[in-house]
Amino acid sequence: MSVGSGKFLDVDRLRGWIGREETVTDTVDADLVRKFNAALDLPVGQPATGDVAPLLIHFCLGQPAVPTGQLGGDGHPQKGGFLPLVPLPRRMWAGGSLRFSDDLKVGDTVRRVSRIAEVSVKDGRSGTLCFVTVDHRFDIDGRVVIEERQDIVYREAATGGPAAKPAAPAEPVAPGTHRRVVTPGAPLLFRYSALTFNGHRIHYDRAYARDVELYPGLVVHGPLQATLLLHFAAELKGGAPASFSFRGQSPLFDDDRINLHAVERDGTLSLWTMRDGGPVAMSAEARWV
Ligand SMILES: CC(C)(COP(=O)(O)OP(=O)(O)OC[C@H]1O[C@@H](n2cnc3c(N)ncnc32)[C@H](O)[C@@H]1OP(=O)(O)O)[C@@H](O)C(=O)NCCC(=O)NCCSC(=O)C[C@](C)(O)C(=O)O
């Protein structure tokens, strides 16, 4: 099947990955919790067995420990194993949705079963996009605690010079009722990459981000933005929601101030990140029922 600007993607072959599964087990250890809290400027404390672990720490668990010599040029494990061999070079975390049935606690041994749920190709304004949807189920001794749907997008190679930042919208985005500012900077991005064992060079290798993927700076991780928004939501409502979904609309960079915004309607929080002046970078929704 041919999609967009003459690119040839063998969609039927890529869809052959649907149903492929991967199972890994990991432990929420106290040291990970300490470092997660420190990286995100949360109270570090002295996490002990049985303490509730911070929301979305599961993004750090069971990440593939691929030998460095076997990484792809972008710093991710090479495609073609669990993830389909998509012949588009620029990967981004496009979005996700989560349902929480219980807290994760320090000391929990967590099993993750991941399954390729969908592969689709679309024509986007920025070129051909290949979306890979992965379903993850996290359980403790068979008791499911988190169900997650993750959307990964692969994009065509960039051409020309480094891209400008996404333009501010003509109509300013109305501010949320609740607001907070986070200043990311390279150390936060580096520490989050380390916590999630994510070698993706767009987050820490400025020359690669600028000269190869043509971004105007280091890219702020999608899961990091989701974590900032979910922690903000839980703080505003005094507890973790039952479900949370998010979608990356445009990238943010390390020299942007991340403005977190939230508006409550009928008990549901709509949230978003954006740099000063916009546009919206990630939009999200947290529900308590
Ligand atoms: C994804 C981009 C390139 C598409 O931008 P576009 O302008 O080309 O797309 P579009 O024209 O707006 O939309 C085309 C189609 O794609 C769909 N679509 C469009 N966006 C999404 C989305 N997010 N999730 C799901 N679907 C999406 C959209 O609904 C439409 O579908 P349709 O034809 O059926 O109507 C653009 O929206 C963008 O740049 N978003 C920001 C992504 C981002 O910053 N992610 C976090 C940083 S990367 C990262 O964390 C990485 C990590 C952690 O290392 C790691 O590899 O996992």
The ligand as a MOL file (V3000), in Angstrom:
LIG
                    3D

  0  0  0     0  0            999 V3000
M  V30 BEGIN CTAB
M  V30 COUNTS 57 59 0 0 0
M  V30 BEGIN ATOM
M  V30 1 C 2.1870 13.4010 16.1990 0
M  V30 2 C 2.3610 14.6050 15.2720 0
M  V30 3 C 3.7500 14.5540 14.6330 0
M  V30 4 C 1.2970 14.5390 14.1720 0
M  V30 5 O 1.2820 15.7510 13.4940 0
M  V30 6 P 0.6390 15.9730 12.0670 0
M  V30 7 O 0.3990 17.4430 11.9430 0
M  V30 8 O 1.4550 15.3650 10.9990 0
M  V30 9 O -0.7310 15.1640 12.1590 0
M  V30 10 P -2.1970 15.6890 11.8390 0
M  V30 11 O -2.2590 16.1740 10.4370 0
M  V30 12 O -2.6300 16.6030 12.9330 0
M  V30 13 O -3.0590 14.3580 11.9870 0
M  V30 14 C -2.9580 13.2830 11.0460 0
M  V30 15 C -3.6710 12.0750 11.6230 0
M  V30 16 O -2.9320 11.5970 12.7680 0
M  V30 17 C -3.7620 11.6170 13.9340 0
M  V30 18 N -2.9520 12.0860 15.0570 0
M  V30 19 C -2.2560 13.2420 15.1090 0
M  V30 20 N -1.6150 13.3400 16.2820 0
M  V30 21 C -1.9430 12.2290 16.9940 0
M  V30 22 C -1.6020 11.7840 18.2980 0
M  V30 23 N -0.8010 12.4970 19.0960 0
M  V30 24 N -2.0990 10.6120 18.7240 0
M  V30 25 C -2.9090 9.8720 17.9200 0
M  V30 26 N -3.2830 10.2560 16.6550 0
M  V30 27 C -2.7920 11.4280 16.2180 0
M  V30 28 C -4.8780 12.6110 13.6210 0
M  V30 29 O -6.0350 12.3510 14.3960 0
M  V30 30 C -5.0830 12.3740 12.1440 0
M  V30 31 O -5.8250 11.1550 12.0090 0
M  V30 32 P -7.0570 11.0350 10.9730 0
M  V30 33 O -6.4280 11.1880 9.6240 0
M  V30 34 O -7.6010 9.6570 11.2440 0
M  V30 35 O -7.9810 12.1490 11.3220 0
M  V30 36 C 2.2160 15.9510 16.0740 0
M  V30 37 O 0.9200 15.9850 16.6060 0
M  V30 38 C 3.2250 16.1150 17.1630 0
M  V30 39 O 4.3700 16.5070 16.9290 0
M  V30 40 N 2.8390 15.8270 18.4330 0
M  V30 41 C 3.7300 15.9660 19.5790 0
M  V30 42 C 4.3990 14.6490 19.8710 0
M  V30 43 C 5.3580 14.7920 21.0430 0
M  V30 44 O 5.9010 15.8490 21.3150 0
M  V30 45 N 5.5850 13.6720 21.7740 0
M  V30 46 C 6.4240 13.6730 22.9440 0
M  V30 47 C 7.8810 13.7790 22.6480 0
M  V30 48 S 8.5770 12.3890 21.7530 0
M  V30 49 C 8.9210 11.2120 23.0190 0
M  V30 50 O 8.5280 11.4120 24.1290 0
M  V30 51 C 9.5480 9.9890 22.5580 0
M  V30 52 C 10.0980 8.8920 23.5190 0
M  V30 53 C 9.5590 8.9370 24.9270 0
M  V30 54 O 11.5230 8.9130 23.5990 0
M  V30 55 C 9.7090 7.5970 22.7780 0
M  V30 56 O 10.3280 7.3910 21.7310 0
M  V30 57 O 8.8000 6.8590 23.1770 0
M  V30 END ATOM
M  V30 BEGIN BOND
M  V30 1 1 1 2
M  V30 2 1 2 3
M  V30 3 1 2 4
M  V30 4 1 2 36
M  V30 5 1 4 5
M  V30 6 1 5 6
M  V30 7 2 6 7
M  V30 8 1 6 8
M  V30 9 1 6 9
M  V30 10 1 9 10
M  V30 11 2 10 11
M  V30 12 1 10 12
M  V30 13 1 10 13
M  V30 14 1 13 14
M  V30 15 1 14 15
M  V30 16 1 15 16
M  V30 17 1 15 30
M  V30 18 1 16 17
M  V30 19 1 17 18
M  V30 20 1 17 28
M  V30 21 1 18 19
M  V30 22 1 18 27
M  V30 23 2 19 20
M  V30 24 1 20 21
M  V30 25 1 21 22
M  V30 26 2 21 27
M  V30 27 1 22 23
M  V30 28 2 22 24
M  V30 29 1 24 25
M  V30 30 2 25 26
M  V30 31 1 26 27
M  V30 32 1 28 29
M  V30 33 1 28 30
M  V30 34 1 30 31
M  V30 35 1 31 32
M  V30 36 2 32 33
M  V30 37 1 32 34
M  V30 38 1 32 35
M  V30 39 1 36 37
M  V30 40 1 36 38
M  V30 41 2 38 39
M  V30 42 1 38 40
M  V30 43 1 40 41
M  V30 44 1 41 42
M  V30 45 1 42 43
M  V30 46 2 43 44
M  V30 47 1 43 45
M  V30 48 1 45 46
M  V30 49 1 46 47
M  V30 50 1 47 48
M  V30 51 1 48 49
M  V30 52 2 49 50
M  V30 53 1 49 51
M  V30 54 1 51 52
M  V30 55 1 52 53
M  V30 56 1 52 54
M  V30 57 1 52 55
M  V30 58 2 55 56
M  V30 59 1 55 57
M  V30 END BOND
M  V30 END CTAB
M  END
